[in-house]
Amino acid sequence: MRPELRKKISTVCASKIAARGESVGLSFYAFFANKNDDPELLMEAATWWIKTHELDHFEKAAKIKQMVEAGL
């Protein structure tokens, strides 16, 4: 996963956790605007989430942040 996507995911997760607490869940769509302005980056996130790690549609933001920061 490219560094810019890792940073974006970490930042969004931290923001969601700060706003809603440690138990907040999210999907990979949370890292993108409602319009598909960067389909390659969206597919990279989707591949990491669905194909590589076989995550559920919604996961805890804390778990995703930890995974991304660990380089998984």
N, C-alpha and C positions, 0 to 999 in steps of 0.2 A: 504494500500500500504506500502510495506516495506521501511524503512528509506533510504536504499541505492538507491532505485529507485527515491524517492522524491528528494534526493540530486542531482542525475544525471539529472533529468528533470529540476530542478531549474538552474543548472550550464549550461546546453545546451541552455536553453531559454535565460539566461543572455548573453551568448556568441553570440547567433543569434541577439539579440536586439542590443548589442554593435556594431556588424559588419554591420547590415542592417537597424537599426532604429526600433522605437516603432511599426511600422505597419507590421513588418515581420510576415509571417505565417509559420506554420509547421504542420506536422502530427506526430503521435506517432512513426513512423518509424525513425524520426530524432534522437531518443535517442539510436539507435542501429547501429552497423556496418552492412555492406551489407551482411554479412553471419550470419546465425542463430546459434550463439554460445551459447545462453542461452534462449531456447524456453520458459521456465517457466516465466522468467522475461518479455519476450516479450508479452506473453499472459496476464500477470498481467497488463501491461501497456495498452494493447488493451482492456481488460475488463473494466478498469477504464475509458478509453476514450470513448469507444463505448457503452458499456452496462450500466455502472453506470451513466455516465453523458450525454449520447446521443449527443456527440459533432459531428460536421461536420468533414469531412476528414481533411480539413485544418482549423486551428484556429490561432488566433493571439498568438504569443509567450508570450506576456505580460499577456494575459488572463490566459494561462495555468500556467505560473509561479506564478501568484497571487493565483490561485486555489490550487496549490500544497503547497505553503507556508502557506495557510490558513488551511490546513489539510483536504481539501475536497476530 
